[in-house]
Amino acid sequence: MIHLFTDGAVPITTENASTGGVAWDQEGNWILGFNRYLGRCTPFEVELWGILDGLHILLSRECKRGTVQSNNTEVILALTDNRLDDSSITVLRRVQRFLRTE
């Protein structure tokens, strides 16, 4: 079992966002870390991009099972709310589809 922790930052002055995360195994051993510059994004979108990037990286390393942790309640609620399938936020739809198909 892999544990993915993601987070992001959006400075108020520039709105130039970045996201990143780390993955650990069930014994607490570090597996990988990643980061990505996103440009102008909302804090909500930044959190979603971190989750999506982390899931893609883990899948490319053939990790088939894991947990995702985020400190953003709004993101967690959005990902678990099936009524948001028609959301206008593209990255939200992409993460939801990814979680359903894998």
N, C-alpha and C positions, 0 to 999 in steps of 0.2 A: 504494500500500500504506500502510495506517494502522497505527501501533503504539500500543497501549493499555497503559498502566501503571496499576495500581490498588494501593491499600493501605488499611488500616483500623487503627483504634485502639480498644482496650477498656480504660479505666482500671480498675485492680483495685479501687479504692475505691468506685466507683459502678456499674460495669458498663454505663454508658451509652455505647454504641458509636457511632462515626461512620466513614464510609468516603468515599473519593474517588478521583480519578484524573485523568490527563492523557492527551491523544492528540496524537501528533506524526506528521507526514508522513515520507516516506522520506528527505527532505533534512534532517530535524531541525527543521522549522518547527512551532511550537506551533499546534495547531488549536483545542483546547478543554480546559477543566478543569471538574471537577464535584465536588461533595461532598454528603453526605446524612447527617442524623442518623437513627440506627436504633433507639435505645433499648437495651433489654437484649438482648444477643446474645453468643454465644461468638466468640472470635477466628476460628474456622473459618467461621462463618456470615458474619461481617463481610467477610472476603475474598471470599466467593462473591457477596454483595450488590454489592460494588464491581465485580466482573466483569460481573454481570448488568446493572447500571445503565449501565455504560460501553458494553456491547454494544447496549443499547436506544437510547442516545443516538446512537451512531455509525450505527445502522441508520436512525434517524429523519432523519439528515443524508445518507442515501443512500450511505453508505460500504459497499461490498460486499465488500471484501477487507482483511484485516489480521491482526495478531498480538496476542496477549494475553500480558503478562508479569506474573508474580506472584512475590513472594519467599517464598511459603508452599508448601513441598514437599508437605505433606499435601493441600492444595487441588488442586495439579496432578495428583498421583497419583489423587485421587478423581475428577477430571474425565476422566481417561484410562482409568479402570477401568470397563469396561462391566458388570461384575458388580454395581455399585452402583446400577443402574437402579431397584431397589426400595428404595432408601434411605428411611429415615424422615425425612430432612432435606429438607424441601420445596424450599428454595432450591437445593440441589444438583441435585435432579431437574429443576428449571426451567432451570438453566444447561445441564445436559446435553442437554435437549430443544432448547433454543435453538441450541446448537452443532451439533446433528445436522440441524436443519431449514433452517438458513441456508446 
